[in-house]
Amino acid sequence: MDSSHGVISMSPQPLYLQLKEVLRGYILDGTYAPHSKLPSENELIKQYKVSRITVRQALRDLQKEGLIFSIQGKGSFVTKPKAVQDLTRLQGFGEAMSRHGMETYSKVVSIKRLPADKFVAAALNLDKGQDVFEYKRIRYLNRSPVSLDISYFDVSIGDRLQKEDLVTRDIFEILENNFGLALESADLTIEATIADDEKAQLLKVEPNSPLLRLERLTFSRGHVPVDFEYLYYIGDFYKYRLRVERERL
């Protein structure tokens, strides 16, 4: 299917899937911006020369993926992508989002070898001032920036990471599959903060905008610290989920 030529009739894909992929592409590339209204059912029928059933099935699938929402009597609108993560599971960002059918990638802002401050040194069981690698990356969800990740590693790990694909792969995946480290647990704290000038510029938000700050220290087998991170999420892009159990006396 093509936006100007209608349905490619020889395609083996069902028409609703073809239409869904066209609309999905327009949502992800920003042609249909967050909160903008999609063309009406009648407009889609006319533009793509498909049936109403086809249009409704395509829209239902997009809604299931969380890309659009519908308002009775007003039509379908593009959602603002939101990162929903289950905090009871240790997962990388891309791994967690792919379960919801969302597109993720990263942009490496900087890689530096520098002396560890007291917080990083304590987390990684190093001496203060001992060299570590700092990786700054912007994480994208459905092509919109959602977080700034600042990660610290000892030199043995940090140096090797420079040779890896940090754009399309999670660091957790690299640590496990390429470096042979079995990740077993993480300590996590969450607090509210605001965007300073640097973070505002990188995340394309206004200075002093609300951010959610996650501090995470990840351990490999034997409770060895391997990855210490500060994760800054745009306030209205992130939602966490977990289940708590009441202790029975």
C-alpha positions in Angstrom: 0.0 0.0 0.0 1.2 3.5 -0.7 -0.3 6.8 0.4 -0.7 8.1 -3.1 -1.3 4.9 -5.0 -3.7 3.0 -2.7 -3.5 -0.7 -2.1 -0.9 -2.8 -3.7 -3.3 -5.6 -4.8 -0.6 -8.2 -5.4 0.7 -8.0 -1.8 0.1 -11.2 0.1 -0.6 -9.2 3.3 -4.3 -8.6 4.3 -5.4 -5.1 3.5 -6.0 -4.1 7.1 -2.3 -5.0 7.9 -1.1 -2.9 4.9 -3.2 0.0 6.1 -2.1 -0.4 9.6 1.6 -0.3 8.6 1.1 2.8 6.5 -0.6 4.6 9.3 1.9 3.3 11.8 4.8 4.7 9.7 3.1 8.1 9.5 2.7 8.1 13.3 6.3 7.1 14.0 7.9 9.5 11.5 5.8 12.4 12.9 3.5 13.0 10.0 0.8 12.5 12.5 2.1 14.2 15.6 1.1 13.2 19.2 -2.5 14.3 20.0 -3.2 15.0 16.3 -6.4 13.6 14.7 -6.2 10.9 12.2 -8.2 11.1 9.0 -11.8 9.9 9.5 -13.0 6.5 8.5 -14.6 7.9 5.4 -11.4 9.7 4.4 -9.3 6.6 4.9 -11.8 4.5 2.8 -11.7 7.0 0.0 -7.9 7.6 0.1 -6.9 3.9 0.2 -9.9 2.4 -1.6 -10.6 -0.2 1.1 -13.7 -1.2 3.0 -14.9 0.2 6.4 -14.2 -3.2 8.0 -10.6 -3.0 6.8 -10.2 0.6 8.2 -11.8 -0.4 11.5 -9.6 -3.4 11.9 -6.4 -1.4 11.2 -7.5 1.2 13.7 -8.3 -1.4 16.3 -4.8 -2.9 15.9 -3.1 0.5 16.3 -5.1 1.1 19.4 -4.0 -2.2 20.8 -0.4 -1.2 20.2 -1.1 2.0 22.2 -0.4 4.3 19.2 -3.8 5.8 19.0 -6.9 6.4 21.1 -10.5 6.9 20.1 -13.1 9.4 21.4 -16.7 8.5 20.6 -18.1 10.8 18.0 -14.8 12.6 17.4 -12.5 10.1 15.8 -9.0 8.6 16.4 -6.1 10.5 17.8 -2.3 9.8 18.1 -1.2 9.0 21.6 1.9 10.4 23.2 4.3 7.4 23.6 4.6 6.3 27.2 7.2 3.9 28.6 5.5 1.4 30.9 7.9 -0.9 32.7 7.4 -3.7 35.2 9.8 -2.9 38.0 9.5 -6.4 39.4 11.6 -7.7 36.4 15.2 -6.7 35.6 15.0 -5.7 31.9 16.7 -3.3 29.5 14.6 -0.5 28.1 14.5 -1.9 24.6 13.6 -5.4 25.9 10.8 -4.0 28.0 9.3 -1.8 25.3 9.5 -4.4 22.5 7.1 -6.5 24.5 4.5 -3.8 23.8 5.4 -3.6 20.1 7.2 -0.2 20.5 10.2 0.9 18.5 13.3 1.9 20.5 16.8 3.0 19.7 19.5 5.1 21.3 21.8 8.0 20.4 25.2 8.0 22.1 25.9 11.5 23.3 29.3 10.9 24.8 31.7 8.2 26.0 34.3 9.4 28.6 37.0 7.8 30.7 37.2 9.8 33.9 37.9 9.5 37.7 35.0 8.1 39.7 33.4 10.4 42.2 32.6 9.0 45.6 29.1 7.9 44.7 30.1 6.0 41.5 33.2 4.5 43.3 31.1 3.3 46.2 28.5 1.7 43.9 31.1 -0.2 41.8 33.3 -1.1 44.8 36.2 1.1 43.5 38.5 3.6 45.1 37.4 7.2 44.7 39.3 8.7 41.7 39.8 5.3 40.1 39.1 5.5 36.4 35.7 4.5 35.1 33.8 4.9 31.8 30.8 7.1 31.6 28.3 6.5 28.8 25.6 9.1 28.0 22.8 8.0 25.7 19.4 9.4 24.8 16.8 6.7 24.5 14.0 7.0 21.9 10.5 5.5 22.0 8.6 5.5 18.8 11.2 8.1 17.6 10.6 10.5 20.4 13.3 11.1 23.1 12.1 9.7 26.5 15.1 9.4 28.7 18.8 10.4 29.2 20.8 7.4 30.5 24.1 8.1 32.2 25.9 4.7 32.9 29.1 4.0 34.6 31.3 0.9 34.3 34.8 -0.1 35.5 37.5 0.1 32.8 37.5 -3.6 31.9 33.8 -3.4 30.9 33.6 0.2 29.7 36.5 -0.1 27.3 35.0 -3.1 25.6 31.6 -1.5 25.3 33.0 1.1 22.9 33.2 -1.6 20.2 29.5 -2.7 20.6 26.3 -1.5 18.9 24.8 0.8 21.4 22.2 2.3 19.0 19.9 -0.7 18.5 21.0 -3.0 21.4 20.4 -2.8 25.2 23.5 -2.8 27.3 22.1 -5.6 29.4 21.9 -7.8 26.3 25.5 -7.0 25.4 26.7 -7.7 29.0 25.0 -11.1 29.0 25.4 -12.3 25.4 28.7 -10.8 24.4 30.6 -10.5 27.7 29.2 -13.6 29.4 27.9 -11.8 32.5 24.8 -13.4 34.2 22.8 -10.4 35.5 20.9 -11.4 38.6 19.5 -8.3 40.4 19.5 -4.6 40.8 18.9 -2.0 43.5 16.6 0.8 42.3 15.6 4.1 43.7 13.1 6.6 42.2 12.6 10.3 42.8 11.3 13.4 41.1 13.6 16.1 39.8 13.7 18.8 37.2 15.6 19.3 33.9 18.7 21.5 34.1 19.8 23.2 30.9 21.8 20.3 29.6 19.1 17.7 30.1 16.4 20.0 28.8 18.4 20.5 25.6 19.1 16.8 25.1 15.5 15.7 25.8 14.0 18.6 23.9 11.9 19.9 26.9 11.8 23.2 28.6 14.3 23.9 31.5 12.9 23.0 34.9 10.4 20.5 33.3 9.6 17.6 35.6 11.8 14.5 35.2 11.7 11.1 36.9 15.1 10.1 38.1 15.9 6.4 38.5 19.2 5.4 40.1 20.0 1.7 39.3 22.9 -0.5 40.4 22.9 -3.8 38.5 24.7 -6.9 39.8 26.0 -10.0 38.1 26.0 -13.4 39.6 27.7 -13.4 43.0 26.4 -9.9 43.7 29.2 -8.2 41.7 28.3 -4.6 40.7 28.7 -4.1 37.0 26.5 -1.2 35.9 25.6 2.0 37.8 23.2 4.3 36.2 21.2 7.5 36.5 18.2 7.4 34.2 16.3 10.6 33.6 12.8 10.1 32.1 10.6 12.9 30.8 7.9 13.2 33.4 4.8 12.4 31.3 6.6 9.7 29.3 7.2 7.1 32.0 4.9 4.9 34.0 6.1 2.1 36.3 4.2 -0.9 37.4 4.7 -3.5 40.1 2.7 -5.8 42.3 3.1 -5.8 46.1 2.0 -8.5 48.4 0.6 -8.0 51.9 2.5 -10.0 54.5 0.3 -12.5 56.3 0.8 -12.6 60.0 
